[in-house]
Amino acid sequence: MEIQKLTRIFEYGGMALIDPDPAMSALEVVGVYAAAYPELVNADIGTPEPRGAQLIYKITRAAGRKGAQVIPSSRFPERTWRLRQALIRFAKEATPFTNAVVPTKQEEPAPIAAIPMM
């Protein structure tokens, strides 16, 4: 019986990405390739499948939309109503700035030739 070391291949979007360092974990390898392919930051790594002398890891983009989850206001009507009322009250009570500092015209910078050389 002969023990054969399997080489890891990472498949992503029809491309075969070679293993940069066999000592790295699969997650670390995907992190290395994330520099070239930013969408791999949140990618899913499948379970390895043996194919001959190769171990194939399929990388798929994480499904979903970008950004934070939007919670409909109908789920929290009382909380939304209270927040809205507080914002209205704050807007009514807020007074314009009476002691605002109005910036004056800035002086023109000195020409480079007028700066003495040391």
N, C-alpha and C positions, 0 to 999 in steps of 0.2 A: 504494500500500500504506500502510495506516494502522497505527501501533503503538498498541495499546491496553493500558493497565496493568490487570492483573488484581487484583481485591480478594481478600484472603485471608479465608476463613471456616473456623472450626474447629468441627467437629461432634463433640459428646460427649453420649452418652446421650439422643439425640433432640433436643438443643438445638443451636442455631447460635450460636456465640460469635463476636462480631465481633473484628476485629484492632485492638488498642489502639494499636499503633504499627507502621506498615509497615517501619520501619527495624530493628525487632527480628527476631531469628531465630525460627523456629517454636518452638524449645525455650524461649526466653526468654518468648514469649507464653504458653506452657503454664505456665511458672513464675509468671507474673502471675495467671493464673486459679487456680493452686493455693492461693492465699490463701482463695478462696471455696469451692473444691472440693479438699479435702486429698488425695483419692484420686488426683489428677492428678500428684502428686509422682513416683510410679513408673509413670506411664502411658506407653504406646507411641504414638508419633506416626507415622501412616502416610504413605506417599508422596503428594504432592499430586495431585489429579485435577482437570483443567480442566472446568468446567461453564459454558459461555457466557462471561460476563465475570468469572467467579469461579474461584478456585483453592481447592478444598475439601481440608482436612486432616482426616482421621478420627483421633480420639483414642480409644484403647481402654484399658480398665483392664488393668494387668499381671496376668496369671494367676498363681496360686500361693497359697501359704498364708503367713501372717504368722509371724514369729519365725525363729529359727535352725534350721538343718537338724539333725534328730536322727539320729545315727549309731547304728545298733543295736550293742549290746555284743558280739554274736556276730562282728562283723567284726574286733574287737580283743580277743579273749578274754584273752590274756596281759597286755596293758596294763591291762585292767579289773581282772583278778585282783590285779596288783601294787598298783594304786591302792587297792583295797578292803583289802588286807592292811596297807598303810601307814596307812590311816585307823583300822583296828582297833588297830594298835600304838600310834598316837598317842593314841587314846582311853583305852587302858589305862595309859599312862605319865603322862597328864595328871593333875595333882593339883589339888584344889580350892584356891581362893585362900585363903591363910592370913593375908595382910596386907591383906585387903580393907578399904577405907575405907567405913564405913557412913555415909551422909549423915544428918546430924542434922536435927531439925525446923527449918525455916526460920522466921525471925522474920516476924511479920506486918508488911506495909508500913504506913508511917505514914499516917494519914488525910490527905487533901488539905488540910483546914483547918489542920492542925498544921504544914504546911510554911510557913516564914516567906517573905513576899513581899519582893522587893528592889526 
